[in-house]
């Protein structure tokens, strides 16, 4: 009850977007069964027009959401990994930070960090994964029912800072349907060879008689050893550097040091200190009636993972000079132990008649802590207490006009304690108001949205207190040139307040092995965005093509300065104008039908080019990527082969090394003993079959943390 009081008090006058087309009054919903058409949809990675759903049930079929992708069903089972970024990396416009196997956040259209919102059922993850690339997202894909990747201007509905997009993970932790037959159970387990990974996750929804109450329980566990890679651990540039060091040491009469450098240059196989262990559990309870539902949940997430060391990194902790400093040069392995406890609440009321179709509340509060260890010694402890809530008023559809209005509140209290606390204690408070309206006029669709945000960042330690006001808006229009064929254009004007990390960072960070420096005088970041798209959805083929561009005033970015502090490279936040533009394409087609099998071909391609005015390329921008697949589908069996070609990236920022391209081949076979209409499946997949050396340019650690080598995975999902 204390939590309920806190959330309701925080939500007074709050809200966020929500559109739905369900009837105002209906019996308690039953858990939907998968239709054959929906089951066939898994042959392509992105959702089709009738699958576009934001935050589970908030926005449906909204043209502003051109480019929205959905990962669920067999695709989710095949691509699931320990971290959210790696799970989504095959979707159009998506890459991953891939800092380590234990920490990988999504990269959308070249944007990462503060410009990406990671959500659980429309509410933020309330962790510190946006603070630094080495911090894990506190969402376990094992418990996800569906993951949505939202591109384009409509994502400003989740906050003005979500310029690059949003990732929304849908789970059943707060039940919103009565399970058919009174219960529903899902179990997913897997084994994989590249990191000797073993994982299991399970969830159950149980109707408590005819009372209207539905209970939920879930749990997950994943453990992996050091990741085995294809090729050398070090990139060609770092290998050449170590070989040069070996020659110099040998010439100076230091054979032991030369041998050490040679061994490092020739190191292959497993990445030292890349092991992970992750576990979580959750429980929820909902009360569901015809026009009203309310539910809450509690969840716990824990993860312990190693942070691979940058070769040659020397960090003396300010211990002095001479022999003591030299002794400190040999660093103990760094690991992170994080824990989060989270409470969620959701309520919804559907009036029988009137202007409003639905009234919704959604809120969450969480306590987060993670400790960075150097060997067994505690380095820095990060603590974060956060709360996010929103209240939504959804309009009933009136002759093609519908919409939603509301407000959103976010609060964060962050502390870092230790010798290497690169960010001082700070508080962030943000309040937003918005409205979203859509009009359907025959073949023409019109949308408009407007958002106001007020953000305050303060730090008592530094006597720092700044407030920012931001107004963002978006407009879109679409035209149906034929049934299931649509052209559209979207325009947006967004404003983002600088984050506490960008304003206040100033110190060494052992996990990223960098000295991070903010700028307390940063201005608001403004951007104008444009997006044009075409979507065609025919019986035997589908095509989606999207072009986008963003023009930034006072773009905030961090970049290496070339200087060193405390034995670490200095990365500093700067501000200049910048441009982003790119394209995403996706297609699938039924090629033939043979002997009970349907042969489907599909392809995904994406490209981003980003430039800072007067400086050069934006750091860590993913290169051109093309992924093509061929799949044989039947009632009980699916087989798939895919080839992914990632080009090299030589458009690099200062002090950033280029990345070589790679071609990766994957294959999988799935058996569904009870057919497509049931979710039970056993799957065997082989990834990176030819064991190639592969690196993601978006990764901060890509020069010494390559991707997995050949990986044989066996997974089984049982649903009943």
C-alpha positions in Angstrom: 0.0 0.0 0.0 3.0 2.3 0.6 4.1 1.8 -2.9 0.6 2.4 -4.3 0.4 5.7 -2.4 3.8 6.8 -3.6 3.1 6.1 -7.2 -0.4 7.6 -7.2 0.9 10.7 -5.5 3.7 11.0 -8.0 1.2 10.5 -10.9 -1.2 13.3 -9.9 -1.6 15.1 -13.2 0.8 12.9 -15.1 0.6 11.0 -18.4 1.9 9.5 -21.7 0.6 8.4 -25.1 -2.0 5.7 -25.5 -4.2 4.8 -28.4 -6.3 1.6 -28.6 -9.2 0.5 -30.7 -10.7 -2.1 -28.4 -14.3 -1.8 -27.3 -15.1 0.2 -24.2 -16.8 -2.7 -22.5 -16.0 -6.4 -22.9 -15.7 -9.5 -20.8 -12.4 -10.3 -19.2 -10.2 -11.0 -22.1 -8.9 -14.5 -22.8 -5.3 -15.2 -23.7 -5.2 -15.0 -27.5 -4.1 -18.0 -29.5 -1.6 -17.6 -32.4 -3.3 -17.6 -35.8 -1.7 -19.3 -38.8 -1.1 -15.9 -40.3 0.7 -14.7 -37.2 2.7 -17.8 -37.1 3.9 -17.3 -40.7 5.0 -13.8 -39.8 8.2 -15.1 -38.1 9.9 -15.6 -41.5 10.7 -11.9 -41.5 12.3 -10.0 -38.7 10.1 -6.9 -38.5 6.5 -6.6 -37.7 4.0 -5.9 -40.4 1.5 -3.0 -40.3 -1.1 -4.9 -38.3 1.5 -5.9 -35.8 2.7 -2.4 -34.9 1.9 -2.0 -31.2 3.7 0.4 -28.9 4.0 -0.4 -25.1 1.9 -3.5 -25.5 -1.5 -1.9 -26.1 -1.0 1.9 -26.2 -0.7 2.7 -29.9 -2.0 0.6 -32.7 -1.5 0.9 -36.5 -0.1 4.5 -36.1 1.6 5.7 -39.3 4.1 7.8 -37.3 5.6 4.4 -36.4 7.1 3.7 -39.8 10.0 1.3 -39.4 8.8 -0.3 -36.2 10.2 -3.8 -35.8 8.9 -6.7 -33.6 10.8 -9.7 -32.3 8.8 -12.6 -30.9 8.0 -16.2 -31.3 10.6 -18.4 -33.2 12.7 -15.3 -34.1 13.0 -14.4 -30.4 13.9 -18.0 -29.4 16.6 -18.2 -32.1 18.2 -14.8 -31.5 17.9 -14.5 -27.7 21.1 -13.6 -26.0 22.1 -12.6 -22.4 21.8 -8.9 -23.1 19.2 -6.9 -24.9 21.5 -5.3 -27.5 22.9 -8.6 -28.8 19.4 -10.1 -28.9 18.1 -7.3 -31.2 21.2 -6.9 -33.4 19.7 -8.6 -36.5 16.7 -6.2 -36.8 16.8 -3.4 -39.4 18.6 -0.2 -38.1 19.8 -2.0 -35.0 23.3 -2.7 -33.8 24.7 -3.2 -30.3 27.3 -1.7 -28.0 28.7 -5.2 -27.3 31.0 -3.9 -24.5 31.2 -7.4 -23.1 29.0 -10.5 -23.0 27.5 -9.1 -19.8 26.8 -5.6 -21.0 25.3 -4.8 -24.4 22.8 -2.0 -25.1 20.9 -1.5 -28.3 22.2 1.0 -30.9 19.4 2.4 -33.1 20.1 4.2 -36.3 23.6 5.0 -35.0 22.3 6.5 -31.8 23.1 5.1 -28.3 23.2 6.1 -24.7 20.9 9.0 -23.8 19.2 9.1 -27.2 17.8 5.6 -26.8 15.0 4.7 -24.3 14.9 1.2 -23.0 11.4 0.3 -21.6 9.5 -2.4 -19.9 5.9 -2.2 -20.9 6.3 1.5 -21.7 8.2 2.4 -18.5 12.0 2.9 -18.3 14.4 0.2 -17.1 15.4 2.6 -14.2 19.0 1.4 -14.1 22.3 3.1 -15.0 22.8 1.4 -18.4 22.6 4.8 -20.1 25.4 6.1 -17.8 28.2 4.1 -19.3 28.7 1.4 -22.0 29.9 -1.1 -19.4 26.7 -1.0 -17.4 24.2 -3.8 -18.1 20.5 -3.4 -18.9 18.4 -4.8 -16.1 16.0 -6.6 -18.4 16.4 -10.3 -19.0 15.3 -11.3 -22.6 14.5 -14.8 -21.2 11.3 -13.5 -19.7 10.2 -11.4 -22.7 7.1 -12.3 -24.6 7.7 -9.7 -27.3 10.3 -7.0 -28.0 9.4 -3.9 -30.0 12.0 -1.6 -31.6 10.5 1.8 -32.3 12.1 4.2 -34.8 11.1 7.6 -36.1 9.6 10.8 -34.6 6.8 9.1 -32.7 9.2 7.9 -30.0 9.3 11.4 -28.6 6.1 10.3 -26.9 8.4 8.4 -24.4 10.5 11.5 -23.8 12.2 14.2 -25.8 15.6 12.5 -25.4 14.6 9.4 -27.4 15.7 10.9 -30.7 17.2 7.6 -31.9 14.3 5.4 -30.9 13.1 3.2 -28.1 13.1 -0.5 -27.2 10.1 -1.8 -25.4 10.1 -5.2 -23.8 6.7 -6.8 -23.2 6.4 -9.4 -20.5 3.5 -11.0 -18.5 4.7 -9.9 -15.1 1.5 -7.9 -14.6 -1.1 -10.1 -16.2 -3.6 -8.2 -18.4 -5.6 -11.2 -19.7 -7.2 -14.2 -18.0 -5.3 -17.3 -19.3 -7.4 -19.7 -21.4 -8.2 -22.8 -19.4 -7.2 -21.0 -16.2 -3.4 -21.2 -16.5 -0.6 -20.7 -18.9 3.1 -21.8 -18.5 6.1 -21.0 -20.6 9.5 -22.6 -20.1 12.6 -21.7 -22.2 16.0 -23.3 -21.9 19.2 -23.3 -24.0 22.7 -24.5 -24.2 25.4 -22.9 -26.4 29.0 -23.8 -27.1 30.9 -20.5 -27.7 30.8 -19.6 -24.0 29.6 -22.9 -22.5 26.4 -21.0 -21.8 23.4 -22.6 -20.0 20.2 -20.8 -19.3 16.6 -21.5 -18.3 13.6 -19.2 -17.8 10.0 -20.0 -16.8 6.8 -18.1 -16.2 3.3 -19.0 -15.2 -0.1 -17.2 -15.2 -2.8 -18.7 -13.0 -6.4 -17.6 -12.7 -7.5 -17.7 -9.1 -10.9 -19.3 -9.7 -13.7 -17.0 -11.0 -12.6 -14.1 -8.8 -11.0 -12.1 -11.5 -7.6 -12.3 -9.9 -4.7 -13.6 -12.0 -1.3 -14.4 -10.4 2.0 -14.5 -12.2 5.4 -16.0 -11.2 8.6 -16.1 -13.3 12.3 -16.8 -12.8 15.4 -17.0 -15.0 19.1 -18.1 -14.7 21.9 -17.8 -17.1 25.6 -18.7 -16.7 28.5 -18.6 -19.2 32.2 -19.0 -19.1 34.8 -16.9 -21.1 33.6 -16.3 -24.6 35.4 -18.1 -27.4 35.9 -16.0 -30.6 36.9 -16.5 -34.2 40.4 -15.2 -35.2 42.6 -13.0 -33.0 41.4 -11.3 -29.9 43.2 -8.0 -30.9 42.3 -6.0 -34.0 45.0 -5.8 -36.7 46.0 -2.3 -35.5 46.4 -3.4 -31.9 48.3 -6.5 -33.0 50.7 -4.4 -35.0 51.2 -2.2 -32.0 52.1 -5.2 -29.8 54.4 -6.6 -32.5 56.2 -3.3 -32.6 56.5 -3.3 -28.8 58.0 -6.8 -29.0 60.7 -5.6 -31.5 61.6 -2.6 -29.3 61.8 -4.7 -26.1 63.9 -7.3 -27.8 66.3 -4.6 -29.2 66.6 -3.1 -25.7 67.5 -6.5 -24.2 64.2 -7.3 -22.5 63.3 -10.8 -23.9 60.7 -11.5 -21.3 58.7 -8.4 -22.1 59.1 -9.2 -25.9 57.7 -12.6 -25.4 54.8 -11.2 -23.4 53.9 -8.7 -26.2 54.2 -11.5 -28.8 51.9 -13.7 -26.8 49.4 -10.9 -26.5 49.5 -10.2 -30.3 49.0 -13.9 -31.1 46.2 -14.5 -28.5 43.2 -16.4 -29.9 40.3 -18.3 -28.5 38.6 -17.2 -25.4 38.4 -13.6 -24.1 39.8 -13.4 -20.6 37.4 -12.3 -17.9 34.3 -12.3 -20.1 32.3 -14.7 -17.9 28.7 -13.9 -16.8 26.1 -15.1 -14.3 22.6 -13.6 -14.4 19.4 -14.5 -12.5 16.1 -12.9 -11.7 12.6 -13.6 -10.5 9.3 -11.8 -10.4 5.7 -12.1 -9.1 2.6 -10.2 -10.1 -1.1 -10.1 -9.3 -3.9 -8.5 -11.3 -7.6 -8.0 -10.8 -9.4 -8.0 -14.1 -13.1 -7.0 -14.8 -15.1 -6.0 -17.8 -14.2 -2.3 -17.6 -11.5 -2.2 -15.0 -8.2 -3.8 -14.2 -5.5 -3.1 -11.7 -2.3 -5.1 -11.0 1.2 -4.8 -9.6 4.4 -6.8 -9.5 7.8 -7.0 -7.9 11.0 -8.1 -9.6 14.6 -8.8 -8.8 17.5 -8.8 -11.2 21.1 -9.8 -10.4 24.1 -10.1 -12.7 27.8 -10.7 -12.1 30.0 -10.3 -15.1 33.6 -9.7 -16.1 35.0 -6.7 -17.9 37.7 -7.6 -20.4 40.8 -5.4 -20.0 42.2 -3.1 -22.6 45.7 -4.5 -23.6 48.5 -2.4 -22.2 46.2 -0.4 -19.9 48.1 1.0 -16.9 46.2 2.7 -14.1 48.0 3.6 -10.9 45.1 5.0 -8.8 47.1 8.0 -7.9 49.4 5.8 -5.7 52.4 7.8 -6.5 55.4 7.3 -8.8 58.3 5.0 -9.0 58.3 1.4 -7.8 54.8 1.6 -6.1 53.3 2.9 -9.3 55.0 0.2 -11.3 53.7 -2.5 -9.0 50.2 -1.0 -9.5 50.5 -1.3 -13.3 49.4 -4.9 -13.2 45.7 -4.6 -12.8 43.5 -7.1 -11.2 40.6 -8.3 -13.3 37.6 -6.0 -13.2 34.1 -7.4 -12.6 30.7 -5.9 -11.9 28.1 -7.2 -9.4 24.7 -5.5 -9.9 21.3 -5.9 -8.2 18.0 -4.2 -8.8 14.7 -4.5 -7.0 11.7 -3.1 -8.9 8.0 -2.5 -8.2 5.5 -1.9 -10.9 1.8 -0.9 -10.9 -0.7 -0.7 -13.8 -4.4 0.3 -13.7 -6.9 0.8 -16.5 -10.5 1.9 -16.7 -12.8 1.7 -19.8 -15.9 4.0 -19.5 -19.0 2.5 -21.2 -19.6 5.7 -23.2 -18.4 9.3 -23.6 -15.4 11.1 -25.0 -12.9 8.9 -23.3 -12.3 5.3 -24.2 -9.7 4.5 -21.6 -8.0 6.0 -18.6 -4.7 4.4 -17.7 -2.0 4.7 -15.1 1.4 3.0 -15.3 4.2 3.5 -12.7 7.4 1.9 -11.4 10.0 2.5 -8.8 13.3 0.7 -8.4 16.4 0.5 -6.2 19.6 -0.3 -8.0 23.1 -1.0 -6.9 26.2 -2.2 -8.6 29.8 -2.6 -7.4 32.9 -2.5 -9.6 35.5 -4.9 -8.2 39.2 -5.0 -8.9 39.9 -8.6 -8.1 38.4 -9.0 -4.7 38.8 -5.4 -3.8 35.8 -3.0 -4.0 36.5 -0.2 -6.4 33.4 1.9 -6.9 29.8 1.4 -5.8 27.0 2.9 -7.9 23.5 3.4 -6.3 20.4 4.6 -8.1 16.9 5.1 -6.8 14.3 6.0 -9.5 10.6 6.4 -10.1 8.7 6.8 -13.3 5.0 7.2 -13.7 2.4 8.3 -16.3 -1.3 8.8 -16.5 -3.1 8.6 -19.9 -6.5 9.8 -21.2 -7.4 7.9 -24.4 -10.0 9.4 -26.7 -12.7 7.2 -28.2 -12.6 6.9 -32.0 -15.0 9.4 -33.6 -15.3 9.1 -37.4 -11.6 8.6 -37.9 -10.4 11.0 -35.1 -8.7 9.5 -32.1 -5.9 10.5 -29.8 -4.4 10.5 -26.3 -3.2 13.1 -23.9 -1.3 12.9 -20.7 1.8 13.5 -18.7 4.9 11.7 -17.5 7.2 12.0 -14.5 10.7 10.7 -13.9 12.9 11.0 -10.8 16.4 9.7 -10.3 18.7 9.9 -7.3 22.2 8.7 -8.3 25.3 8.2 -6.1 28.8 6.8 -6.9 31.1 6.1 -4.0 34.8 5.1 -4.3 38.2 6.3 -5.3 37.1 6.2 -9.0 33.6 7.7 -8.8 33.8 9.5 -12.1 30.3 11.0 -11.6 29.4 12.9 -8.4 26.1 12.3 -6.6 23.2 14.0 -8.5 19.5 14.1 -8.8 17.4 14.4 -11.9 13.7 15.4 -12.0 11.7 15.5 -15.2 8.1 16.3 -15.9 6.4 16.1 -19.3 3.0 16.9 -20.9 2.0 15.6 -24.3 -0.8 15.1 -26.7 -1.1 12.9 -29.8 -3.8 13.1 -32.4 -4.6 11.0 -35.5 -7.1 11.6 -38.3 -8.1 9.2 -41.0 -9.7 10.9 -44.1 -10.3 8.1 -46.6 -6.9 7.2 -48.1 -5.2 10.0 -46.2 -3.9 9.7 -42.7 -2.7 12.6 -40.6 -0.9 12.7 -37.3 0.3 15.3 -35.0 2.0 15.3 -31.6 3.3 17.8 -29.2 5.4 17.4 -26.0 6.7 19.7 -23.3 9.4 18.6 -20.9 10.9 20.3 -17.8 14.1 18.8 -16.5 16.2 19.7 -13.5 19.7 18.3 -12.8 21.3 19.1 -9.5 24.4 18.1 -7.4 24.7 19.3 -3.9 28.4 18.3 -3.8 29.2 20.6 -6.6 26.6 23.2 -5.8 25.3 22.6 -9.3 21.6 23.2 -10.2 20.4 23.7 -13.8 16.9 23.5 -15.2 15.9 23.0 -18.9 12.6 23.5 -20.7 12.1 21.7 -24.0 9.3 21.6 -26.5 9.2 18.9 -29.1 6.7 18.2 -31.9 6.0 15.8 -34.8 3.7 15.7 -37.8 3.1 13.0 -40.3 1.0 12.2 -43.4 0.4 9.0 -45.3 -1.5 8.0 -48.4 -2.8 4.6 -49.3 -1.9 4.2 -53.0 -3.5 0.7 -53.0 -4.8 -1.8 -50.5 -2.0 -2.7 -48.1 0.3 -0.2 -49.9 1.2 3.1 -48.3 3.5 6.1 -48.7 4.3 8.4 -45.8 6.4 11.2 -44.6 7.1 12.4 -41.0 8.7 15.6 -39.7 9.8 16.3 -36.1 11.4 19.0 -34.1 12.9 17.7 -30.8 14.8 19.2 -28.0 16.9 17.2 -25.5 18.3 18.4 -22.2 21.9 17.3 -21.4 22.1 14.5 -18.9 23.9 14.5 -15.6 26.6 12.2 -17.1 27.2 14.7 -19.9 27.3 17.7 -17.5 29.1 16.4 -14.5 31.5 13.5 -15.3 35.0 14.1 -14.2 37.2 11.2 -13.2 38.7 7.7 -13.9 36.3 4.9 -14.7 38.0 1.5 -14.3 35.4 -0.5 -16.2 35.6 1.6 -19.4 39.3 2.2 -18.7 38.9 5.8 -19.6 39.1 9.2 -17.9 35.6 10.7 -18.5 35.1 14.5 -18.5 31.8 16.3 -18.8 30.9 20.0 -19.5 28.7 21.7 -16.9 27.9 24.5 -19.4 26.4 22.3 -22.1 23.3 23.8 -23.9 20.2 22.0 -24.9 20.5 19.8 -28.0 18.0 20.5 -30.8 17.3 18.5 -33.9 15.1 18.5 -37.0 14.1 15.1 -38.2 12.6 13.9 -41.5 11.5 10.4 -42.5 10.0 9.1 -45.7 8.7 5.5 -46.2 6.9 3.1 -48.4 5.3 -0.1 -47.1 3.8 -2.7 -49.4 2.2 -5.8 -48.0 0.9 -8.4 -50.5 -0.1 -12.0 -50.1 3.2 -13.4 -51.2 5.7 -10.6 -50.7 6.3 -7.6 -48.4 8.5 -4.6 -48.7 9.4 -1.7 -46.4 11.8 1.1 -47.3 12.6 4.0 -45.0 14.9 7.0 -45.5 15.7 9.3 -42.5 17.7 12.3 -41.6 18.4 14.4 -38.5 20.0 17.8 -38.4 21.4 18.8 -35.0 22.1 22.1 -33.4 24.5 21.7 -30.4 24.9 17.9 -30.8 26.4 16.5 -27.6 29.0 13.8 -28.1 32.0 12.3 -26.3 35.3 11.7 -28.0 38.9 10.9 -27.3 41.1 13.9 -26.9 44.5 12.2 -27.3 45.4 13.2 -23.7 46.0 10.8 -20.8 45.0 11.3 -17.2 45.9 8.8 -14.4 47.3 6.5 -17.1 43.9 6.4 -18.9 42.8 8.0 -22.3 40.7 11.1 -21.7 37.2 11.0 -23.2 35.5 14.4 -23.1 32.0 15.7 -23.9 31.8 18.3 -26.7 29.0 20.2 -28.5 28.8 21.0 -32.2 26.3 20.9 -35.0 25.9 17.5 -36.7 23.9 15.6 -39.3 22.7 12.0 -39.5 21.1 10.3 -42.4 20.5 6.8 -43.5 18.3 4.2 -45.0 16.6 0.9 -43.9 15.2 -1.7 -46.2 13.4 -4.9 -45.6 11.7 -7.4 -47.8 10.3 -10.9 -47.8 8.8 -13.0 -50.5 7.3 -16.5 -51.0 9.5 -18.1 -53.7 7.7 -21.4 -54.1 5.8 -24.2 -52.4 7.1 -27.7 -52.5 6.0 -30.9 -50.8 4.2 -29.2 -47.9 7.0 -26.6 -47.5 6.8 -22.9 -48.2 10.2 -21.4 -49.3 10.6 -17.8 -48.2 13.4 -15.4 -48.9 14.0 -12.3 -46.8 16.5 -9.5 -46.6 17.4 -6.6 -44.3 19.8 -3.8 -45.1 20.7 -0.6 -43.3 23.2 2.3 -43.5 23.9 5.4 -41.4 26.3 8.3 -42.2 26.9 10.8 -39.4 29.1 13.9 -39.4 30.0 16.5 -36.9 30.4 19.9 -38.5 34.0 21.1 -38.6 35.2 17.9 -36.9 34.5 14.9 -39.0 32.7 11.5 -38.5 30.7 10.9 -35.4 32.4 8.2 -33.3 31.2 4.5 -33.3 28.8 4.7 -36.2 27.8 1.2 -37.5 28.7 0.6 -41.2 26.6 -0.7 -44.0 25.0 -4.1 -43.3 23.1 -6.6 -45.5 21.4 -9.8 -44.1 19.7 -12.2 -46.4 17.9 -15.4 -45.4 16.3 -18.4 -47.0 13.7 -20.3 -45.0 11.7 -23.5 -45.5 8.5 -23.5 -43.5 6.0 -26.2 -42.8 3.4 -27.1 -40.1 6.0 -28.9 -37.9 9.4 -28.0 -39.3 11.3 -24.8 -40.2 14.8 -24.6 -41.6 16.7 -21.4 -42.2 20.1 -20.3 -43.6 21.2 -16.7 -43.5 24.2 -14.7 -44.5 25.1 -11.4 -42.9 27.6 -9.1 -44.6 28.9 -6.1 -42.5 31.1 -3.7 -44.4 34.3 -2.3 -43.0 34.1 1.1 -41.3 36.9 3.6 -42.2 34.9 6.8 -41.6 36.4 7.2 -38.1 36.7 10.0 -35.6 40.1 11.2 -34.3 41.9 8.5 -32.2 39.3 5.9 -33.3 40.5 2.8 -35.2 38.9 1.5 -38.4 37.0 -1.8 -38.3 37.4 -4.5 -40.9 34.3 -6.0 -42.5 33.1 -9.6 -42.1 30.7 -12.1 -43.5 28.9 -14.4 -41.1 26.8 -17.5 -42.0 24.2 -18.9 -39.7 21.7 -21.8 -39.9 18.9 -23.2 -37.8 16.3 -25.9 -37.8 13.1 -25.9 -35.6 10.6 -28.6 -34.8 7.2 -27.8 -33.5 5.6 -31.1 -32.4 2.1 -29.6 -32.1 2.2 -27.3 -35.2 2.5 -23.6 -35.8 -0.5 -22.7 -33.7 1.3 -23.8 -30.5 4.4 -22.0 -29.1 6.3 -25.2 -28.2 9.4 -25.6 -30.3 12.8 -27.3 -30.1 15.5 -25.5 -32.1 19.1 -26.3 -33.1 21.1 -23.4 -34.6 24.7 -22.8 -35.7 26.0 -19.2 -35.7 29.1 -18.0 -37.3 29.6 -21.4 -38.9 32.9 -20.5 -40.5 34.3 -19.1 -37.3 35.2 -15.7 -38.7 36.7 -12.8 -36.7 33.9 -10.2 -36.3 33.7 -6.8 -34.5 30.9 -4.3 -34.1 32.2 -0.8 -34.8 29.6 0.7 -32.4 31.4 -1.1 -29.5 33.7 0.9 -27.3 35.8 -2.3 -26.8 35.6 -3.7 -30.4 39.4 -3.7 -30.8 39.9 -6.3 -28.0 36.4 -7.8 -27.5 35.4 -9.4 -30.8 32.1 -11.2 -31.3 31.5 -14.9 -30.6 33.1 -17.5 -32.9 31.4 -20.6 -34.0 28.4 -21.1 -31.7 26.2 -24.2 -31.7 23.0 -23.6 -29.7 20.2 -25.9 -28.6 17.1 -24.4 -27.3 13.7 -25.7 -26.3 10.5 -23.8 -25.5 7.5 -25.5 -23.9 4.2 -23.7 -23.7 1.0 -25.1 -22.3 
